[in-house]
Structure formats: C-alpha cells, structure tokens
Amino acid sequence: MLIFDLSQFFRHFEDVKNANMKGSLDGKTCVIQGLGNVGYHIAKFLSEEDGVKITAVIEYNGALINDEGN
C-alpha cells in the first residue's frame, strides 16, 4: 500500500537525503479522500505514527475541513 511506502521512506533518513529531500512527515498536513476501511487506517497511521495533521476528509457526499488539523 502506498501509504506504508511513504511512511517507511520518511523513517529512513539516509533514503530521504539520497533523494535530495529533507525533513519528515511530522507536522505536515494532508487531506484524506474517503473514510472507508482504507481511508480510516491511512488517517490513523499518518496522524498517530507519523505526526501528520489531517486537515480534511472528503467523501462522495461532502467534506469535513479543519485547517487546524486532527
């Protein structure tokens, strides 16, 4: 699953450095599309394990937005 690849990439600082990037996911923001089984777990892992701020959840019939995150 792509989200696990993303998380693992940013946990290996040498790989991040080799890609001419810096930093981590901690404090970054993202929007989750869909809050079914996959969307729920992506949001959970990103926010709890990587410190990502979820600023919006978009579903087929609407959206929840909180610029402050989580």
PEQUI-V373134 format. One record per run of one state. SS is the DSSP state (~ for helix, > for strand, _ for the rest). FROM is the first residue (numbers start at 0). LEN is the number of residues. If there is no record, write none. Layout:
BEGIN
SS;FROM;LEN
SS;FROM;LEN
END
This chain:
BEGIN
_;0;1
~;1;10
_;11;1
~;12;6
_;18;10
>;28;5
_;33;3
~;36;14
_;50;2
>;52;7
_;59;2
>;61;4
_;65;5
END
